[in-house]
């Protein structure tokens, strides 16, 4: 078309402009420091543009802000995009908004133009109802841009910290991430990390100056700290490619925005076949432990379980999955860790997961086998009572369908937190529900330990075990059914169909849309 116009003499005056445009576009897409690009390649790490290409459907990226540069004239030539690549693309045919920090351009440090680009993408994500993905790798605030009274005060005009969870927000930490990149991770619904990356408020250099001692980046914000100790990162992988693949998978469970139900999916062949083995997975003896993740895998559609915070608070298994093609959020106590006794970290994990599921219209399924909460000095130091109530408050405020299956033990306050107020409750014929474990109750009530007098201890335990079975619960209609464990998948599938939010088009009331990011 352009060549035809030139031959006709209609646009000869644009030859120079066309050449300049091509040159500028090529230069901007070449990114920043050539040395840093070579270092990335040598280490097998993707650069910002390669990450975008890997994440998105082929040919779907539409960039905005390609020609943006630093507002400081002396930095214009070495700040393509002002250190961030922004635009829109598709994942499995669905639109998303994307922000990829370019560490090769001034370390992707935060500056006014880059912040304006982020705010533009954020506003489009919210107003047009599409998920936002942040590929984080940033060196913190750009000095000297933020120095002085005017410098630091100006940063406030480019920062927005209120979030109402209108559309899903995913952040991946793929390198050194300080300041702005950390804030975005803290505000996200789902956070991933490449092993070897660092997530912290300030860089090791700044931190070392502040505390007058050397700081190991891994100790400051490595993947083990963030996935196992603080729980601020949901999943960690060895490579950029694995992180990006996980983002694509996570998006497949999520609606594009809070005003849509989650997408349905075909049911894979073989789904439910393992339900016949459920009695082999869960021992009849309450004292014997098992891994509840095997129960989850048997119940959900084949291969659909997607764990969230799997390394954090392992006593509770949380994750997304599908049952009969419907997306669900699963919360299951896991007896293989701490006997299934819930601690403050488990409460935090459950609360944040409930908030996410309710915000994006994902029904909740509870699988319960717990002796209660793990009481003790360590738990009290971590504010156990407050965390229990946060958990309970979130559960009460959630307006998505809530289904609960009591597998074996369900004692005390944990009975309430683990689905005791669900819309429908089914108890396995092995369920045992009471204020506390009858064996522990013998110690409390009679002051007798098993070793003191085994025969009397057993008599007293049996006495306190009366009226704790599943049929006792069902007799008062405190459980809606008693089921064979092998019927669990079919019961859940049927109840999910019954409790579909038809009157609101599958949309919950989103009572927790403004719940704090961390607590």
C-alpha positions, 0 to 999 in steps of 0.5 A: 500500500505504502509502496503503491502510494510512493510510485504514484507520487502521492506520499513522496514527502513521507519517505523521511518520516517512514524511515524515521518511524522505522528507526525509532521503533527498531531502537525502542524494541532493541531495549536497553543495555546490550551487556545486560541483554547478553548476561540474561541470555548467557544465564538462560533468563528471558528478557522483558519482551521475550517474557511477553512473547512466551506468555501471550498467544502468538501475534496477539501483543499490542504495545502501548507506550513504545516511544516513552522515555525518561523525562530527564533529557540526559537519560532519554537515549538510554531509557526505552519505554522508561524501563517498562514494556506495557500493552495488551495481549491474549491468553487462550484467546482472552484479553489481558493487560500486561506490564513487563519491567525491563531491567536492561533500561536503567534497572527498571527503576521507578520514575514518573513516565513509567508510573504513568504507563502503569496507571494507564494499563491499570485503569484499562484493566479495571474499566474494560474488565480484563485481568492484569499481569505484572512481570516484575523485576525492578531496582526500586526508585530511580535516583536522582528523580525521586530525591528532594521534597518535590521528587518524593512528593511527586511520586504520590501523584503516580501511585494508587494503592486502593484496590477493589478486586474488580479484575484478577491481578497476577504478579511474577517476580522474575529477578531483583524486585524492590520498591514498586515491584514489591508493592504490586506483588503485595496487592496481587491475587496470585504471586509467582517467583522464579527461584533466584529472584529476590522480593524485598522492600529495599535492595541488599545495598540499601538495607546494608547501609540502613542496618550497618551489616551485609545482607544476603539477598536470599535471606532478605527476600529469596523464594524460600522465605517468601513461599515458606515463611511469609506466604507472600508468594504462592508458587515458585519455579526454576525458570521463567518459562515455568512461571509464565506457563503457571500464569497461563494456567491460573488465568484459565480458572479465573473470570476476566473480571468480578462481574463474570462467572469462572469459565467452564471446561470440558470434563477430561476422560477418567475423571472420578475413576479414583473415587473407588480407591478413596477408602484405601487413601483415608485410613479408618483408624483416626490415629493414622495420617494420610495426605489429603492432596490425594483425596483432592486429586481423586475428587476433582476433574482429572489433572485440574488441581492447582495448589495455592501457597503449597509450601506455606502452612502445609497443614491446610491445602488450598487450591483451585480445581474443577468438579464436573467442569466447574471451577471450585476453590478447595480448602482441606485440612491435611493430617500428614502435617501436625495431625491436621491441627490448624495454626495461625498461618493456616488461618491466614492462608484460608482467609486470603484464599476465601477473599480471592474466591469470593471476589471472583465468584468461585464456589468453596469446597471444604474437606475436614479432618482436624482435631482443632486449632494448634493451641500453645505459646507459639500460636498465641505470639502469632495472634491465633485468636485474631487469625481464627476470627479473621478466617471465620469472618471471611467465611461468614462474609463470603456469598459464593456457594459453600459446600463442606464434607466432614471426612473424619475428625471435626472438633471445637471452633475448627468445626465452624471455621472448616465449613460448619456454616456451609450451605450444604454439609455432608458427613462421611460415615467415618465422621466424628464431631464434638467440642474436642477429641474424646481422649483429650476430654478424658484428661481434662474432665477426669485428670486421667491419662491413658498410661495411668489406667488403660481400662478406665481411660478407655471406658471414659473415652467411650462414654465421651464419644457417644453422640459424636457420629455422623448420624447424630449430626444428621439427626438434628439436620446439622448435616444434610446427608451422610454419604459413602466416601466414594460418593463425594465427587458425585455429591459435590457435583450435584450440590454445585449444580443446585447452588449455582447463583442463577439469580445473579448470573453466577456473581457473588456480592463481593463483600470482601472486595476491599479486604486488606492485602495482608494481615 
